[in-house]
Amino acid sequence: MKDIIIHSNRLKVHVNALGAELKGVEMDGLEYLWQGDSDSYSRTSPTLFPIIGRFLSDTYYVDDQPYHMALNGIAMDRNFACIRVDENQAVFCLTADERTRRAYPFDFSLTVTYTAEENRLHVDYRVENLGGRPMPFGVGCHTAYQWPLLPGDRPENYALTFEKEEELESFNPFGWRQPFVQGRQRPLSHDLFANYTRSITGIQSDWVQFGSGRHERRVKIWRRDFPFMAIWTMPDPKAALICLEPCTSIHAGDHGCTHLEDREGAIVLVPGQVWQKGFMLEFA
């Protein structure tokens, strides 16, 4: 499927209808996003809905009826309808159908909008409950960045920098927990991911920045409306990517959770209700 390209005066952005997926962000000759390979992570930035992570045995219940839902939900492998493309904006929509109802028995509309402006990319979500009963969900993305951003740079030169002083604990989907940051900066290394994903919540900062201490290229994630962030790569240093994933909820190791509405951070919409939030990526 061919990418759609939108522009600002500084950014060239590739997006694709499969998973409403961001496929590339280029500025001043540099591609910031991981371009995918079969050895580490084949995707770039698919949309995650209505779960981020998974259920134990990939099974959950609605009204005592079991449903099967794979890792990261139903949206990432669906073709969204492209409902509008302008020079600087692309809008995608996925609506419930027979296939989605087999895994997620709710009538919904999920709209994903990408808007390029100067050196910033706005990512906006709109979820509407089109059915007649309360609808629980979560939404987020699985965005992978080049790590390192520049050829010849070293991964250990990179860190996550927070806007404010933080004291945060990280956790993974299997119940493991460990302190993550005290202060404003968390140095990065592949060894951090020996226990799989590191996720954080309780963040006070409006933004989190990924970059090196050796140059000025960086990505700032303005994530105020997304209380969770998953951070993942393979522990192998040959995996030259890092995923930084703003999301509304996440699997926090509660293996007894068997209902969508019981997941930490779950949003529940009453019939006819609309939820709209977004985050912004700022590139330097």
Phi, psi and chi 1 to 4 in degrees:
 res  aa     phi    psi   chi1   chi2   chi3   chi4
   1 MET       -  133.1 -175.0  175.4  -61.8      -
   2 LYS   -76.3  138.0 -170.3  174.6 -179.4 -179.5
   3 ASP   -68.5  150.2  -71.8   -9.8      -      -
   4 ILE   -97.1  137.2  -67.3  166.5      -      -
   5 ILE  -114.9  127.4  -60.5  174.7      -      -
   6 ILE  -120.4  159.4   60.2  174.6      -      -
   7 HIS  -134.8  150.5  -63.5  -94.5      -      -
   8 SER  -112.9 -170.2   69.5      -      -      -
   9 ASN   -73.5   -8.5   62.4  -24.3      -      -
  10 ARG  -124.8  -30.6  -62.2 -162.1   64.0 -169.0
  11 LEU  -103.1  145.6  -63.1  179.6      -      -
  12 LYS  -119.3  118.0 -178.8  179.3 -178.8 -178.6
  13 VAL  -120.2  126.9  180.0      -      -      -
  14 HIS  -102.1  132.1  -68.8 -111.3      -      -
  15 VAL  -134.4  155.9  -69.4      -      -      -
  16 ASN  -135.5  145.2 -163.3  -76.0      -      -
  17 ALA   -68.9  -25.2      -      -      -      -
  18 LEU   -70.6  111.5  178.6   64.0      -      -
  19 GLY    71.9   13.3      -      -      -      -
  20 ALA    43.4   51.6      -      -      -      -
  21 GLU   -95.3  128.4 -176.6  164.9    4.2      -
  22 LEU   -71.5  123.3 -175.5   63.3      -      -
  23 LYS  -110.6  -17.6  -59.7  -64.8  -71.3 -175.5
  24 GLY  -171.8  144.3      -      -      -      -
  25 VAL  -135.8  114.5  178.5      -      -      -
  26 GLU  -115.9  135.4 -177.8 -179.3  -28.3      -
  27 MET  -143.9  130.6 -173.2  176.6   77.0      -
  28 ASP    52.4   40.9  -59.4  -27.5      -      -
  29 GLY    82.0    1.3      -      -      -      -
  30 LEU  -111.4  128.7  176.8   66.8      -      -
  31 GLU   -89.3  122.2  174.6   57.7   66.2      -
  32 TYR   -87.8  -27.3  -74.0   77.8      -      -
  33 LEU   -92.1  144.0  -64.8 -165.0      -      -
  34 TRP   -57.3  139.8  169.9 -110.1      -      -
  35 GLN  -102.4    3.1  -65.8  -59.9  -71.1      -
  36 GLY    86.4  139.1      -      -      -      -
  37 ASP  -153.3  164.8   70.2   23.8      -      -
  38 SER   -77.4  -15.0   57.9      -      -      -
  39 ASP   -84.3  -26.2  -66.6  -29.1      -      -
  40 SER  -125.8  -63.2   46.7      -      -      -
  41 TYR  -149.8  115.8  179.2   48.2      -      -
  42 SER   -83.8  -14.6   61.8      -      -      -
  43 ARG  -100.6 -177.9  -57.3  -67.7  -71.2  -92.5
  44 THR  -123.2  -54.1  -59.3      -      -      -
  45 SER  -162.5   64.7 -177.3      -      -      -
  46 PRO   -72.8  158.6   28.0  -34.8      -      -
  47 THR   -82.5  133.7  -59.6      -      -      -
  48 LEU  -107.8  124.0  -49.5 -175.6      -      -
  49 PHE  -167.3  139.6  172.9   89.8      -      -
  50 PRO   -94.3   11.9   35.7  -36.5      -      -
  51 ILE  -131.2  155.0   60.9  169.8      -      -
  52 ILE  -116.2  121.8  -62.0   88.6      -      -
  53 GLY    93.8 -143.4      -      -      -      -
  54 ARG  -152.8  172.0   70.4 -172.1  -24.0  146.7
  55 PHE  -100.1  154.9  -74.8   98.7      -      -
  56 LEU   -57.4  129.0 -175.1   65.1      -      -
  57 SER    61.5   15.6  -58.5      -      -      -
  58 ASP    56.0   30.9  -67.0  -24.3      -      -
  59 THR  -127.0  137.2  -59.8      -      -      -
  60 TYR  -142.0  177.2   74.0  105.8      -      -
  61 TYR  -129.3  141.2  -67.5   83.0      -      -
  62 VAL  -129.9  118.9  177.5      -      -      -
  63 ASP    52.4   44.4  -63.1  -26.5      -      -
  64 ASP    67.2    7.2  -63.2  -36.7      -      -
  65 GLN   -98.7  125.5  175.9   72.0   31.6      -
  66 PRO   -76.1  143.2   27.1  -32.4      -      -
  67 TYR  -132.1  146.8  -70.6   87.5      -      -
  68 HIS  -100.2  126.8  175.8   84.2      -      -
  69 MET  -136.4  125.2 -172.7  179.1  -67.3      -
  70 ALA   -75.8  172.7      -      -      -      -
  71 LEU   -50.3  128.1  175.9   68.5      -      -
  72 ASN    68.4   16.2  -70.4  -34.0      -      -
  73 GLY    88.7 -160.2      -      -      -      -
  74 ILE  -106.2   -9.0   60.9  173.6      -      -
  75 ALA   -90.0  -29.1      -      -      -      -
  76 MET   -67.9  -22.4   62.7 -174.5  -64.8      -
  77 ASP  -112.4   22.5  -67.5  -41.5      -      -
  78 ARG  -111.2  144.3  -68.7  -61.1  -53.2  -88.3
  79 ASN   -79.8  118.6  -74.6  -43.4      -      -
  80 PHE   -81.3  150.9  -76.2   59.1      -      -
  81 ALA   -76.3  132.5      -      -      -      -
  82 CYS   -88.5  107.0 -177.3      -      -      -
  83 ILE   -96.3  -14.6   60.4  175.3      -      -
  84 ARG  -163.6  138.1 -171.4  172.0   71.9 -107.7
  85 VAL  -135.2  121.7  177.6      -      -      -
  86 ASP  -114.7 -179.0  -59.9  -38.7      -      -
  87 GLU   -57.6  -40.0 -179.4  179.8    4.4      -
  88 ASN  -115.4    9.4   71.7  -34.4      -      -
  89 GLN  -147.3  141.3 -173.3  178.2   79.4      -
  90 ALA  -132.8  135.4      -      -      -      -
  91 VAL  -124.1  127.9 -175.9      -      -      -
  92 PHE  -122.1  148.6  -59.6   89.5      -      -
  93 CYS  -140.7  136.9 -174.4      -      -      -
  94 LEU  -121.2  128.7  179.2   66.5      -      -
  95 THR  -120.1  146.0  -56.0      -      -      -
  96 ALA   -55.3  142.1      -      -      -      -
  97 ASP  -146.1 -173.3   57.7   21.5      -      -
  98 GLU   -59.6  -38.4 -178.6  179.5  -11.6      -
  99 ARG   -67.8  -46.1 -179.8  178.1  166.2 -169.9
 100 THR   -65.7  -34.0   65.1      -      -      -
 101 ARG   -69.5  -20.6  -67.6 -173.3 -167.7  100.3
 102 ARG   -66.9  -28.4  -72.7 -162.4  -67.8  -93.8
 103 ALA  -106.5  -25.6      -      -      -      -
 104 TYR  -143.8   94.4 -178.3   60.6      -      -
 105 PRO   -81.2   52.5   33.2  -37.4      -      -
 106 PHE  -132.3  150.0  -61.3   93.3      -      -
 107 ASP   -93.5  119.8  -69.7  -32.5      -      -
 108 PHE  -142.3  164.5   68.7   90.2      -      -
 109 SER  -131.1  127.9  171.9      -      -      -
 110 LEU  -119.6  117.5  166.9   62.6      -      -
 111 THR  -114.9  132.3  -56.9      -      -      -
 112 VAL  -120.2  126.1 -176.1      -      -      -
 113 THR  -122.8  128.7  -58.7      -      -      -
 114 TYR  -110.9  128.5  -64.2  103.0      -      -
 115 THR  -131.9  120.8  -52.7      -      -      -
 116 ALA   -93.5  132.0      -      -      -      -
 117 GLU  -147.6  113.4  178.2 -171.7   30.6      -
 118 GLU    52.6 -122.3  -60.0  -73.7  -16.1      -
 119 ASN   -99.9   22.5   63.9  -32.8      -      -
 120 ARG  -122.0  144.8  -60.5  177.2  -66.3  -84.5
 121 LEU  -122.3  119.0 -179.4   65.4      -      -
 122 HIS   -90.9  131.6  -60.1  -93.4      -      -
 123 VAL  -119.4  113.3 -176.5      -      -      -
 124 ASP  -122.2  140.0  -65.7  -61.8      -      -
 125 TYR  -119.5  143.6  -59.5   98.3      -      -
 126 ARG  -134.0  121.9 -178.2 -175.7 -171.7  -84.5
 127 VAL  -120.1  130.0 -179.6      -      -      -
 128 GLU  -125.2  135.1 -177.0  175.1    1.7      -
 129 ASN   -86.1  107.7 -178.1   -5.8      -      -
 130 LEU   -94.2   -0.7  -58.7  175.7      -      -
 131 GLY   -98.7 -167.0      -      -      -      -
 132 GLY  -109.8   13.5      -      -      -      -
 133 ARG  -141.3  160.9   57.9  176.8  170.6  172.5
 134 PRO   -56.7  142.2  -25.7   35.6      -      -
 135 MET  -125.7  110.0 -174.4 -177.2   82.1      -
 136 PRO   -87.1  147.7   28.3  -28.3      -      -
 137 PHE  -165.4  167.7   73.4   93.8      -      -
 138 GLY  -135.6  161.2      -      -      -      -
 139 VAL  -147.2  149.4   69.5      -      -      -
 140 GLY  -176.8 -162.9      -      -      -      -
 141 CYS  -141.5  171.7   63.3      -      -      -
 142 HIS  -129.4   60.7 -159.9  -40.2      -      -
 143 THR   -81.8  127.5  -52.2      -      -      -
 144 ALA  -108.1  133.8      -      -      -      -
 145 TYR  -112.2  152.9  -62.0   91.9      -      -
 146 GLN   -62.5  132.3  -54.0  -87.9   16.3      -
 147 TRP  -139.7  101.2 -178.8   31.1      -      -
 148 PRO   -81.2  164.7   27.8  -34.6      -      -
 149 LEU   -76.3  -31.0  -72.5  170.1      -      -
 150 LEU  -113.9  141.0  -64.7 -179.0      -      -
 151 PRO   -58.1  139.2  -21.0   31.4      -      -
 152 GLY    84.7  -11.6      -      -      -      -
 153 ASP   -76.4  166.0 -157.2   -0.6      -      -
 154 ARG  -114.8  137.0  -61.5  175.6   63.7   84.4
 155 PRO   -56.9  -34.8  -24.2   33.5      -      -
 156 GLU   -71.5   -6.9   57.2  -93.5   30.5      -
 157 ASN   -79.7   -5.1  -66.4  -22.7      -      -
 158 TYR   -99.9  155.9  -76.0   71.5      -      -
 159 ALA  -151.4  162.3      -      -      -      -
 160 LEU   -96.5  127.7  -67.0 -179.4      -      -
 161 THR  -114.5  131.2  -58.0      -      -      -
 162 PHE  -101.4  148.4  -66.1   80.2      -      -
 163 GLU   -59.4  -39.0  176.6 -163.2   21.0      -
 164 LYS  -122.5  165.2  -59.5  175.5 -178.3  176.9
 165 GLU   -62.1  132.8  -63.4  -77.0  -31.4      -
 166 GLU  -129.6  154.3  -58.9  -80.5    0.9      -
 167 GLU  -134.4   96.7 -173.6  169.7  -11.8      -
 168 LEU  -124.5  142.9  -60.3  172.5      -      -
 169 GLU  -104.9  141.9 -177.0  179.5   58.8      -
 170 SER  -103.5  155.1   60.9      -      -      -
 171 PHE  -142.1  161.9   53.3   88.7      -      -
 172 ASN  -124.1  174.1   74.9    3.9      -      -
 173 PRO   -66.7   -7.8  -21.8   33.9      -      -
 174 PHE  -106.9   13.0  -48.6  106.6      -      -
 175 GLY    92.7   -1.9      -      -      -      -
 176 TRP   -74.9  138.0  172.9   88.0      -      -
 177 ARG  -135.7  148.9  -68.6 -179.7  176.1  -92.6
 178 GLN  -161.3  145.3 -170.0  176.3   69.0      -
 179 PRO   -54.9  142.4  -26.3   35.6      -      -
 180 PHE  -115.0  -48.9 -175.5   70.2      -      -
 181 VAL  -149.0  138.5   62.6      -      -      -
 182 GLN  -128.9  107.8  -69.3 -174.7  -30.6      -
 183 GLY   118.3 -144.9      -      -      -      -
 184 ARG  -111.2   -9.6  -69.4 -167.3   60.0 -144.9
 185 GLN  -135.1  137.9 -165.1  165.8   86.0      -
 186 ARG  -121.7  104.0  168.8   75.4 -117.5 -164.1
 187 PRO   -58.6  148.6  -22.8   34.4      -      -
 188 LEU  -112.2  144.1  -66.5  171.0      -      -
 189 SER  -154.9  157.7   70.3      -      -      -
 190 HIS   -65.2  -27.3  -77.0  -90.0      -      -
 191 ASP   -61.2  -24.8  -68.6  -16.9      -      -
 192 LEU   -59.9  -21.3  -75.5  173.8      -      -
 193 PHE  -108.0   20.4  -57.0   95.8      -      -
 194 ALA   -62.9  -27.5      -      -      -      -
 195 ASN  -102.9   32.2  -73.6  -49.8      -      -
 196 TYR    76.4 -149.3 -163.0   61.5      -      -
 197 THR   -62.5  140.6  -55.4      -      -      -
 198 ARG  -108.3  119.5  -77.9 -176.3  177.0 -109.8
 199 SER  -115.0  151.0  -62.1      -      -      -
 200 ILE  -136.4  152.5   53.2  177.3      -      -
 201 THR  -149.5  177.1 -168.9      -      -      -
 202 GLY    75.9   21.1      -      -      -      -
 203 ILE   -72.1  130.3  -52.9  166.2      -      -
 204 GLN   -88.6  -25.0  -58.0  -58.9  -52.6      -
 205 SER   -74.1  142.1  -59.3      -      -      -
 206 ASP   -73.8  -26.9  -74.0  -12.8      -      -
 207 TRP  -135.4  154.1   54.2 -101.2      -      -
 208 VAL  -127.5  133.7 -179.6      -      -      -
 209 GLN  -117.1  136.4 -177.2  172.1  -91.3      -
 210 PHE  -109.8  124.3  165.9   66.7      -      -
 211 GLY  -175.5  175.2      -      -      -      -
 212 SER  -102.6  153.3  169.1      -      -      -
 213 GLY   -82.0   -1.1      -      -      -      -
 214 ARG  -102.6   -9.0  -57.1  -65.2  178.7   88.8
 215 HIS  -158.7  176.9   56.0   75.9      -      -
 216 GLU   -98.4    0.3  -64.3  -56.5  -46.2      -
 217 ARG   -70.9  130.4  -65.0  -74.5 -163.5  165.3
 218 ARG  -165.6  167.6   55.6 -158.5   67.1 -119.5
 219 VAL  -126.3  127.7 -177.5      -      -      -
 220 LYS  -109.4  125.3 -174.1  178.1  -71.2 -174.8
 221 ILE  -105.0  110.5  -56.7  166.9      -      -
 222 TRP   -88.0  104.4  -67.3   82.2      -      -
 223 ARG  -124.2   26.6   39.2   69.9   44.2 -153.3
 224 ARG   -51.7  -42.5  173.8 -164.0  -72.7  -89.7
 225 ASP   -84.9    3.0  -68.1  -32.0      -      -
 226 PHE  -122.0   99.6  -71.7   72.9      -      -
 227 PRO   -72.4  -16.0   23.9  -32.8      -      -
 228 PHE  -113.3  151.3  -65.1   85.2      -      -
 229 MET  -139.5  123.4  179.6  173.1  -76.0      -
 230 ALA   -94.7  140.0      -      -      -      -
 231 ILE  -128.9  122.1  -53.2  158.7      -      -
 232 TRP  -148.2  143.9  173.8   80.9      -      -
 233 THR  -156.9  175.8 -170.6      -      -      -
 234 MET   -78.6  148.2  -60.6  177.2   70.0      -
 235 PRO   -68.5  -11.6   19.7  -29.0      -      -
 236 ASP   -74.3  121.4 -175.4   -8.0      -      -
 237 PRO   -58.9  -17.6  -24.5   34.8      -      -
 238 LYS   -71.8  -15.0  -65.8  179.0 -178.2  178.0
 239 ALA   -81.5   97.5      -      -      -      -
 240 ALA   -88.5   52.9      -      -      -      -
 241 LEU  -147.7  159.0   74.6  148.9      -      -
 242 ILE  -143.1  133.2 -172.2  166.3      -      -
 243 CYS   -96.7  126.4  -67.1      -      -      -
 244 LEU  -122.6  111.2  -56.0  172.3      -      -
 245 GLU  -124.5   93.2  -50.6  170.7   32.4      -
 246 PRO   -65.7  137.2  -13.8   27.2      -      -
 247 CYS  -156.3  162.0   46.0      -      -      -
 248 THR   -87.5  -22.0   61.6      -      -      -
 249 SER  -155.4  170.4   66.8      -      -      -
 250 ILE  -161.0  158.0 -152.4  161.6      -      -
 251 HIS   -77.0  116.2  178.4   37.0      -      -
 252 ALA  -108.4   24.2      -      -      -      -
 253 GLY    88.7   11.9      -      -      -      -
 254 ASP   -86.4   87.7 -177.8    2.0      -      -
 255 HIS   -70.6  -12.8  -65.7  -59.9      -      -
 256 GLY   -85.4   -4.3      -      -      -      -
 257 CYS   -77.4  121.1  178.1      -      -      -
 258 THR  -125.6    8.8   57.0      -      -      -
 259 HIS  -131.3  142.3  -67.0   76.4      -      -
 260 LEU   -57.3  -42.8  -81.5  164.0      -      -
 261 GLU   -69.9  -13.5   59.4  -90.5   25.8      -
 262 ASP   -93.4   -5.3  -66.3  -26.0      -      -
 263 ARG   -70.5  141.2  -68.5  172.1   71.4   89.8
 264 GLU   -60.0  125.8 -173.2  174.9   -2.9      -
 265 GLY    86.4    4.2      -      -      -      -
 266 ALA   -59.3  140.9      -      -      -      -
 267 ILE  -104.3  136.9  -59.4  160.9      -      -
 268 VAL  -123.2  120.3 -179.8      -      -      -
 269 LEU  -100.9  133.8  -61.9 -177.0      -      -
 270 VAL   -78.0  163.2  -60.3      -      -      -
 271 PRO   -53.1  131.7  -30.0   37.8      -      -
 272 GLY    84.5   -8.9      -      -      -      -
 273 GLN   -78.4  148.6 -172.8  177.5    4.2      -
 274 VAL  -120.1  137.3  173.7      -      -      -
 275 TRP  -117.4  131.7  175.7   91.3      -      -
 276 GLN  -137.4  122.3  -63.9 -176.0   87.2      -
 277 LYS  -148.2  166.3  -61.3  -74.0 -175.9 -178.2
 278 GLY  -159.4  172.8      -      -      -      -
 279 PHE  -135.3  171.0   62.1   88.5      -      -
 280 MET  -131.7  139.0 -176.5  179.8   73.2      -
 281 LEU  -107.7  126.5  -55.8  175.7      -      -
 282 GLU  -116.2  123.7 -177.2  178.3  -14.6      -
 283 PHE  -107.5  139.8  -62.0   89.2      -      -
 284 ALA  -131.6      -      -      -      -      -
